[in-house]
Amino acid sequence: MKKLLLLFVCFVLIASSQTLYAQAFNFTSGQLTYNETFDGMGSTGTNYLNGWSGARYAGTGTIGPLPLVVTDGSANSGAVYNVGTTGMEERALGTLGSGSTVPRIGAFFTNSTGSSITQITLSGVMEQWRSGSTNTVTEICAFEYSTDATDLLTGTWTPVTSFDLVEKITTSTTAAALDGNLPDNQTAITASINGIVWTTGTNLWIRWSDINDLGSDGIYSIDNLIMTVSS
């Protein structure tokens, strides 16, 4: 009986681990498009969606994974945020950089199509949920991808600047919450990655890296992400 109980516990732990580290999406020959609204995080959720994570990569704090924090844009600490109007299920995933915490967000995907993927098209919406305190610097969360990374802090990365999260409310000198669901605080972004060799059976990582800008930083998030692959 004890052996059976031990085997059951081991099975549960392995299953939980596989769920925790599951990819954001597994591309197959019949499923070539990934859609993510981030609403699955919920209005009070502090768990990342499968395959997604956040990490501190610079700052005075300890380098490594970061928890997910809920805000409506009023938070002013460096962190990774589940951001949206309080109590509403419409969510986005965003970051705010500070001296102690300079964050990254991202996810990984698996190619199970049976052949190499050579093109990726991306679209999404940058939502700004907090304004910065200076109008002398345009804040940017830079987008990159990697075919050899194992997390947000390893690997060789290639930038794709057209998919950066770029500050939209650039004239403000008051750090304050914004409604990122309003069109005035949003920017549609698109990108095409051509000539990539993403071999079948391997993973691809994407990430956005914030920086600690002058003054109090804004919150910049990704929403309504669509990723389509082809060979």
Residue pairs with C-beta under 8 A, 6 or more apart in sequence:
19 50
22 50
22 51
23 50
23 51
23 107
23 108
23 109
23 110
23 203
24 34
24 36
24 49
24 50
24 51
24 52
24 107
24 108
24 109
25 31
25 34
25 51
25 109
25 110
25 227
26 109
26 110
26 112
27 34
27 109
27 110
27 111
27 112
27 113
27 117
27 229
28 112
28 113
29 113
29 114
32 113
32 228
32 229
32 230
33 226
33 227
33 228
33 229
34 109
34 225
34 226
34 227
34 228
35 224
35 225
35 226
36 49
36 224
36 225
36 226
37 90
37 91
37 223
37 224
38 49
38 82
38 91
38 92
38 93
38 222
38 223
38 225
39 89
39 90
39 91
40 49
41 47
41 48
41 49
41 68
41 82
41 91
41 93
42 82
42 89
42 91
43 70
43 84
43 86
43 87
43 88
43 89
43 91
44 70
45 68
45 70
45 82
45 91
46 67
46 68
46 69
46 70
46 82
47 68
48 54
48 68
49 107
51 107
51 108
51 109
52 93
52 105
52 106
52 107
53 65
53 105
53 106
53 107
53 151
53 152
54 65
54 66
54 67
54 68
54 80
54 95
54 103
54 104
54 105
54 106
54 152
55 63
55 64
55 65
55 66
55 103
55 104
55 151
55 152
55 153
56 62
56 63
56 64
56 65
56 66
56 78
56 101
56 102
56 103
56 104
57 63
57 102
57 103
57 104
57 152
57 153
57 209
58 102
58 211
58 212
59 78
59 97
59 98
59 99
59 100
59 101
59 102
59 212
60 99
60 100
61 78
61 100
61 101
63 153
64 153
66 79
66 80
66 101
66 103
67 79
67 80
68 80
68 81
68 82
69 75
69 79
69 80
69 81
69 82
70 81
70 82
70 83
71 81
71 82
71 83
71 129
71 219
72 83
72 84
72 85
72 86
72 129
72 177
73 83
73 129
73 130
73 177
73 178
73 179
73 180
73 219
74 130
74 177
75 81
75 96
75 130
75 219
76 96
76 130
76 175
76 216
77 96
77 98
77 101
78 96
78 97
78 98
78 99
78 100
78 101
78 102
78 103
78 212
78 217
79 95
79 96
79 101
79 103
80 93
80 94
80 95
80 103
80 105
81 93
81 94
81 95
81 96
81 129
81 219
81 221
82 91
82 93
83 91
83 92
83 93
83 94
83 127
83 129
83 180
83 219
83 221
84 90
84 91
84 92
84 180
84 181
85 179
85 181
90 181
91 223
92 125
92 127
92 129
92 180
92 221
92 222
92 223
93 105
93 221
93 222
93 223
94 105
94 127
94 129
94 180
94 219
94 220
94 221
94 222
95 103
95 104
95 105
95 141
95 208
95 210
95 219
95 220
95 221
96 103
96 130
96 210
96 217
96 218
96 219
97 103
97 210
97 211
97 212
97 213
97 217
98 212
98 217
99 212
102 209
102 210
102 211
102 212
103 210
104 152
104 153
104 207
104 208
104 209
104 210
105 152
105 207
105 208
105 222
106 152
106 205
106 206
106 207
106 208
107 205
107 206
108 149
108 203
108 204
108 205
108 206
109 203
109 204
109 205
109 206
109 227
110 201
110 202
110 203
111 117
111 198
111 199
111 200
111 201
111 202
111 203
111 204
111 229
112 200
112 201
113 200
113 229
113 231
114 200
115 200
115 231
116 197
116 198
116 199
116 200
116 231
117 196
117 198
117 200
117 204
117 229
117 230
117 231
118 194
118 195
118 196
118 197
118 198
118 230
118 231
119 192
119 193
119 194
119 195
119 196
119 229
119 230
119 231
120 145
120 192
120 193
120 196
120 198
120 204
120 227
120 228
120 229
121 190
121 191
121 192
121 193
121 227
121 228
122 160
122 163
122 189
122 190
122 191
122 192
122 193
122 225
122 226
122 227
123 188
123 189
123 190
123 191
123 224
123 225
123 226
124 163
124 188
124 189
124 190
124 222
124 223
124 224
124 225
124 226
125 186
125 187
125 188
125 189
125 222
125 223
125 224
126 165
126 166
126 168
126 186
126 187
126 188
126 189
126 220
126 221
126 222
126 223
127 180
127 181
127 185
127 186
127 220
127 221
127 222
127 223
128 167
128 168
128 169
128 178
128 180
128 185
128 186
128 218
128 219
128 220
128 221
129 177
129 178
129 179
129 180
129 185
129 218
129 219
129 220
129 221
130 175
130 176
130 177
130 178
130 217
130 218
130 219
131 169
131 172
131 174
131 175
131 176
131 178
131 218
132 139
132 167
132 169
132 172
132 175
132 213
132 215
132 216
132 217
132 218
133 172
133 173
133 174
133 175
133 215
133 216
134 173
134 213
134 214
134 215
135 170
135 171
135 172
135 173
136 214
137 213
137 214
138 166
138 167
138 170
139 166
139 167
139 211
139 213
139 217
139 218
139 220
140 164
140 165
140 166
140 167
140 211
141 164
141 165
141 166
141 208
141 209
141 210
141 211
141 220
142 159
142 161
142 164
142 208
142 209
143 159
143 160
143 161
143 163
143 164
143 165
143 191
143 206
143 207
143 208
144 157
144 158
144 159
144 160
144 206
144 207
144 209
145 157
145 158
145 160
145 193
145 196
145 204
145 205
145 206
145 207
146 155
146 156
146 157
146 158
146 204
146 205
146 207
147 155
147 196
147 197
147 198
147 199
147 202
147 203
147 204
147 205
148 155
148 156
149 155
149 156
149 157
149 203
149 205
151 205
152 205
152 207
155 205
157 207
160 191
160 193
162 189
162 190
162 191
163 189
163 190
163 191
164 189
164 208
165 189
165 208
165 220
165 221
165 222
166 187
166 220
167 218
167 220
168 184
168 185
168 186
168 187
169 178
169 185
169 218
175 215
175 216
175 217
175 218
178 185
178 218
179 185
180 186
180 219
180 221
180 223
198 204
198 229
208 222
210 217
210 220
